[in-house]
Amino acid sequence: MYDLIVIGGGPAGLTATIYAIRKRLNVLLLTKDLGGKTNFHLALPWIEDYQVIRGLEIVNKFRNELEYLEFARFNDSAEKIDKKNDHFHVSTKGGTTLEAKSIIVATGARQARMNVPGEKEFTMKGLCYSALSYAPLFIDKTVIVIGDDDLALRSTGELATVARHVYLVCAGNQVFDSPLWMKLQTAMNVTILNGHQVVEVKGDKFARTLVTKDPSGRIAEYEADGMFVEKALRPRSEMVKDLVELDERGRIIVDCANCTNVPGLFAAGDVTNSYAEQVLIAVGEGAKAALSAYEYLLPMLALTPVT
């Protein structure tokens, strides 16, 4: 029986696990992937790696600690979480059942893909999925944003403050009831391509051209210095969908202390309804979740001095 099981090895899960270890909890990190989305970063021909602030230093430090502390990690992924007799049972895809007094779910979210030729080849080579992280790199550049919802709108607005020109490619004929939408429609450096379907991504070592088809069937090509796919993220919350309260997008609903509606079950990072999908925010949320779990566990812990 563990005091705490942390599910997910991204920025939130790594941080939560290290904080729990430092609180001397009997903790297990359940993951097949240490580092999560920080294992990927956007390569651009004009940018040196040292110019980008990603929070990688702190994430890599925590990852190195856990690679050393092999006893604190179980190499599998969670399939289902149940609560029985005030304890949690975690069923893994490998067929193992683990028990804990508390749980932190930090499984992140899946990126929605375009599923077109060239997307896989140029992913992280001029084509990325997080404009808010990389927008400052595109001063006086031409950028393409692909998406149909508020995330694409926010990303276009962020890029438009620094880029020479931004194309927003919307598959549907989108109309947003927001001040930002009105502002983008009149911005001199923004072109909204409503009803355009993405056909292909072309390039050399990096993505250079986006091929689209307009509502009349006409094919057009748009050159850019970078492209961002900004479609709604899909939270990895399937293992708790019958246990905790989720929002309309399937994200785990948490309060300011990362507590869910189930006592003893906490969540952090992109799998939750917290604001903004950023590495540094996930790190902070992971720390909060661990501290909340520790507070929950305190009445159950035997307080013995270190000898």
C-alpha positions as CSV (number, residue, x, y, z in Angstrom):
1,M,0.0,0.0,0.0
2,Y,1.5,3.3,-1.1
3,D,0.8,6.6,0.5
4,L,0.6,8.2,-2.9
5,I,0.6,7.1,-6.6
6,V,1.4,9.8,-9.2
7,I,0.1,8.9,-12.6
8,G,1.9,10.6,-15.5
9,G,5.6,11.5,-16.0
10,G,5.3,15.0,-17.6
11,P,6.2,18.3,-15.9
12,A,3.3,18.1,-13.4
13,G,3.8,14.4,-12.5
14,L,7.6,14.7,-12.1
15,T,7.3,17.8,-9.9
16,A,4.6,16.2,-7.7
17,T,6.7,13.0,-7.3
18,I,9.8,14.9,-6.2
19,Y,7.9,17.0,-3.8
20,A,6.3,13.8,-2.3
21,I,9.7,12.2,-2.0
22,R,11.0,15.2,-0.1
23,K,8.0,15.0,2.2
24,R,9.1,11.4,2.9
25,L,6.0,9.9,1.5
26,N,5.9,6.3,0.2
27,V,5.3,7.4,-3.3
28,L,5.2,5.6,-6.7
29,L,5.3,7.3,-10.1
30,L,3.4,5.3,-12.7
31,T,4.5,6.2,-16.2
32,K,6.1,4.9,-19.3
33,D,7.4,8.3,-20.3
34,L,9.6,10.6,-18.2
35,G,9.4,14.2,-19.3
36,G,6.2,14.1,-21.3
37,K,5.9,17.0,-23.8
38,T,9.2,18.5,-22.7
39,N,10.9,15.7,-24.7
40,F,9.9,17.6,-27.8
41,H,10.9,21.1,-28.8
42,L,10.5,23.2,-32.0
43,A,13.5,23.5,-34.2
44,L,13.7,26.7,-36.3
45,P,16.5,27.6,-38.7
46,W,17.2,31.0,-37.2
47,I,16.9,30.1,-33.5
48,E,19.6,28.8,-31.2
49,D,18.4,26.5,-28.4
50,Y,19.7,28.7,-25.6
51,Q,17.3,31.5,-26.7
52,V,14.2,29.6,-25.7
53,I,12.9,29.5,-22.2
54,R,10.9,26.2,-21.7
55,G,11.3,25.3,-18.1
56,L,13.4,22.3,-19.2
57,E,16.1,22.8,-16.6
58,I,13.9,22.1,-13.7
59,V,12.0,19.3,-15.4
60,N,15.3,17.6,-16.4
61,K,16.6,18.0,-12.9
62,F,13.6,16.2,-11.5
63,R,13.8,13.5,-14.2
64,N,17.4,12.8,-13.4
65,E,16.5,12.4,-9.7
66,L,13.8,9.9,-10.6
67,E,16.0,7.9,-13.0
68,Y,18.4,7.5,-10.0
69,L,15.6,6.6,-7.6
70,E,14.4,3.6,-9.6
71,F,12.3,2.2,-6.7
72,A,10.0,5.2,-7.0
73,R,8.9,4.5,-10.6
74,F,6.8,1.8,-12.1
75,N,7.1,1.5,-15.9
76,D,3.5,1.1,-17.0
77,S,0.4,3.2,-17.7
78,A,-2.9,3.4,-15.8
79,E,-6.1,1.9,-17.4
80,K,-8.6,2.5,-14.6
81,I,-8.8,3.9,-11.1
82,D,-11.4,2.8,-8.5
83,K,-11.9,3.8,-4.9
84,K,-12.7,1.0,-2.4
85,N,-12.9,1.2,1.4
86,D,-11.2,4.7,1.4
87,H,-8.3,3.3,-0.7
88,F,-7.6,3.6,-4.4
89,H,-7.0,0.7,-6.7
90,V,-5.0,1.4,-9.9
91,S,-5.3,-1.1,-12.7
92,T,-2.5,-0.9,-15.2
93,K,-2.4,-1.8,-18.9
94,G,0.1,-4.5,-18.0
95,G,-2.4,-6.3,-15.7
96,T,-1.0,-5.1,-12.4
97,T,-3.2,-3.7,-9.6
98,L,-1.6,-1.1,-7.3
99,E,-3.1,0.3,-4.1
100,A,-2.7,3.8,-2.5
101,K,-4.2,6.0,0.1
102,S,-4.1,8.9,-2.4
103,I,-3.7,9.6,-6.1
104,I,-2.4,12.5,-8.3
105,V,-3.5,12.3,-11.9
106,A,-1.1,14.2,-14.1
107,T,-1.6,12.4,-17.4
108,G,-1.7,15.5,-19.6
109,A,-3.5,15.8,-22.9
110,R,-3.2,14.5,-26.5
111,Q,-2.6,16.9,-29.3
112,A,-5.2,16.9,-32.0
113,R,-3.6,16.1,-35.4
114,M,-4.4,17.2,-38.9
115,N,-3.6,13.8,-40.4
116,V,-2.4,15.1,-43.7
117,P,0.8,14.3,-45.7
118,G,3.9,16.0,-44.4
119,E,2.5,16.6,-40.8
120,K,4.4,13.8,-39.2
121,E,7.6,14.5,-41.2
122,F,7.8,18.1,-40.2
123,T,6.5,17.9,-36.6
124,M,8.8,20.0,-34.4
125,K,10.7,21.0,-37.6
126,G,8.9,24.3,-38.3
127,L,5.5,22.7,-37.4
128,C,4.4,22.7,-33.8
129,Y,1.4,22.6,-31.5
130,S,2.0,25.4,-29.0
131,A,2.0,28.9,-30.3
132,L,1.8,30.5,-26.9
133,S,5.1,28.9,-26.0
134,Y,7.0,30.0,-29.1
135,A,5.3,33.2,-30.2
136,P,8.2,35.5,-29.1
137,L,10.5,33.8,-31.6
138,F,8.4,35.0,-34.6
139,I,9.2,38.7,-34.5
140,D,8.8,40.0,-38.1
141,K,8.1,36.5,-39.4
142,T,5.2,35.0,-41.4
143,V,3.2,32.4,-39.4
144,I,0.3,30.1,-40.0
145,V,-2.2,29.0,-37.3
146,I,-4.5,26.1,-38.0
147,G,-7.6,25.6,-35.9
148,D,-11.3,26.3,-35.4
149,D,-11.8,27.2,-31.7
150,D,-10.8,29.7,-29.0
151,L,-7.3,28.2,-28.7
152,A,-6.5,29.0,-32.3
153,L,-8.0,32.5,-31.9
154,R,-5.8,33.1,-28.8
155,S,-2.7,31.9,-30.6
156,T,-3.4,34.1,-33.6
157,G,-3.8,37.1,-31.3
158,E,-0.5,36.3,-29.5
159,L,1.4,35.9,-32.7
160,A,-0.1,39.0,-34.4
161,T,1.5,41.2,-31.8
162,V,5.0,40.3,-33.0
163,A,4.7,38.7,-36.5
164,R,4.9,40.4,-39.8
165,H,1.8,38.4,-40.9
166,V,-0.4,35.6,-39.5
167,Y,-2.7,33.3,-41.5
168,L,-5.5,31.7,-39.5
169,V,-6.8,28.6,-41.4
170,C,-10.3,27.6,-40.3
171,A,-11.8,24.5,-41.8
172,G,-15.3,25.7,-40.9
173,N,-16.8,29.1,-41.6
174,Q,-16.1,30.3,-38.1
175,V,-17.7,33.3,-36.4
176,F,-16.7,34.0,-32.8
177,D,-18.6,36.3,-30.4
178,S,-15.6,37.9,-28.8
179,P,-13.6,41.2,-28.9
180,L,-10.5,39.3,-30.0
181,W,-12.3,37.9,-33.1
182,M,-13.4,41.5,-34.0
183,K,-9.9,42.8,-33.5
184,L,-8.3,40.0,-35.7
185,Q,-10.8,40.7,-38.5
186,T,-9.6,44.2,-38.8
187,A,-5.9,43.6,-38.1
188,M,-3.7,44.6,-41.1
189,N,-1.3,41.7,-40.5
190,V,-3.9,38.9,-40.1
191,T,-5.6,37.0,-42.9
192,I,-8.4,34.7,-42.0
193,L,-8.9,31.8,-44.4
194,N,-12.4,30.6,-43.5
195,G,-13.6,27.3,-44.9
196,H,-10.1,26.2,-46.0
197,Q,-9.1,22.5,-45.6
198,V,-5.5,21.7,-45.0
199,V,-4.3,19.3,-47.8
200,E,-0.5,19.0,-47.2
201,V,2.6,20.4,-45.5
202,K,5.6,20.9,-47.7
203,G,9.2,21.8,-46.9
204,D,12.9,20.8,-47.0
205,K,14.5,20.3,-43.6
206,F,11.8,22.5,-42.2
207,A,8.1,23.0,-42.9
208,R,7.9,25.8,-45.5
209,T,4.5,25.7,-47.3
210,L,1.0,24.8,-46.3
211,V,-1.3,23.6,-49.1
212,T,-5.0,24.3,-48.6
213,K,-8.3,23.8,-50.5
214,D,-10.9,26.6,-50.3
215,P,-14.7,26.1,-50.3
216,S,-14.8,26.2,-54.1
217,G,-12.2,23.4,-54.4
218,R,-9.3,25.7,-55.5
219,I,-5.9,24.7,-54.3
220,A,-3.6,27.4,-52.8
221,E,-0.2,27.3,-51.2
222,Y,1.0,29.6,-48.4
223,E,4.6,30.1,-47.4
224,A,5.5,30.7,-43.8
225,D,8.4,30.7,-41.4
226,G,6.5,28.5,-39.0
227,M,3.1,26.7,-38.6
228,F,1.1,25.9,-35.5
229,V,-1.7,23.4,-35.2
230,E,-4.0,24.8,-32.5
231,K,-6.9,22.4,-32.2
232,A,-8.6,21.5,-28.9
233,L,-6.5,19.3,-26.6
234,R,-7.9,15.9,-25.6
235,P,-7.3,15.3,-21.9
236,R,-6.1,11.8,-20.9
237,S,-8.8,11.4,-18.3
238,E,-10.4,8.1,-19.4
239,M,-9.1,6.2,-16.4
240,V,-11.2,8.4,-14.0
241,K,-14.2,9.2,-16.1
242,D,-16.5,7.2,-13.9
243,L,-14.9,8.4,-10.7
244,V,-14.4,12.2,-10.7
245,E,-16.3,15.2,-12.1
246,L,-15.2,16.3,-15.6
247,D,-16.0,19.4,-17.5
248,E,-17.6,19.5,-21.0
249,R,-14.2,18.9,-22.6
250,G,-13.4,15.9,-20.5
251,R,-10.9,17.7,-18.2
252,I,-10.7,16.9,-14.5
253,I,-12.3,19.7,-12.5
254,V,-10.0,20.9,-9.7
255,D,-10.1,23.7,-7.2
256,C,-7.2,26.1,-6.4
257,A,-5.5,23.4,-4.3
258,N,-5.8,20.8,-7.1
259,C,-8.4,18.8,-5.2
260,T,-11.1,16.9,-7.2
261,N,-14.6,16.2,-5.9
262,V,-13.3,12.8,-4.6
263,P,-11.3,13.1,-1.3
264,G,-7.8,11.8,-1.7
265,L,-7.8,12.2,-5.5
266,F,-5.9,15.2,-6.9
267,A,-5.0,16.2,-10.4
268,A,-2.5,18.6,-12.0
269,G,-1.4,19.8,-15.4
270,D,-3.1,19.7,-18.8
271,V,-5.5,17.0,-17.8
272,T,-7.3,19.5,-15.6
273,N,-9.4,22.6,-16.2
274,S,-6.6,24.9,-15.0
275,Y,-5.7,27.9,-17.1
276,A,-3.2,27.6,-20.0
277,E,-1.2,24.6,-21.2
278,Q,2.3,25.7,-20.3
279,V,5.2,23.7,-18.8
280,L,6.0,26.2,-16.0
281,I,2.3,26.3,-15.1
282,A,2.2,22.5,-15.0
283,V,5.3,22.4,-12.7
284,G,3.6,24.8,-10.3
285,E,0.3,22.8,-10.4
286,G,2.3,19.5,-9.7
287,A,3.9,21.1,-6.6
288,K,0.5,22.3,-5.3
289,A,-1.1,18.8,-5.9
290,A,1.7,17.1,-3.9
291,L,1.4,19.6,-1.0
292,S,-2.4,19.0,-1.0
293,A,-1.9,15.3,-1.0
294,Y,0.6,15.5,1.9
295,E,-1.9,17.6,3.9
296,Y,-4.6,15.0,3.2
297,L,-2.3,12.2,4.3
298,L,-1.0,13.8,7.5
299,P,-3.6,12.2,9.8
300,M,-2.7,8.8,8.4
301,L,1.1,9.2,8.6
302,A,3.3,7.9,11.4
303,L,5.6,10.8,12.3
304,T,9.0,9.3,13.0
305,P,12.3,11.3,13.3
306,V,15.0,10.8,10.7
307,T,17.9,8.7,12.3
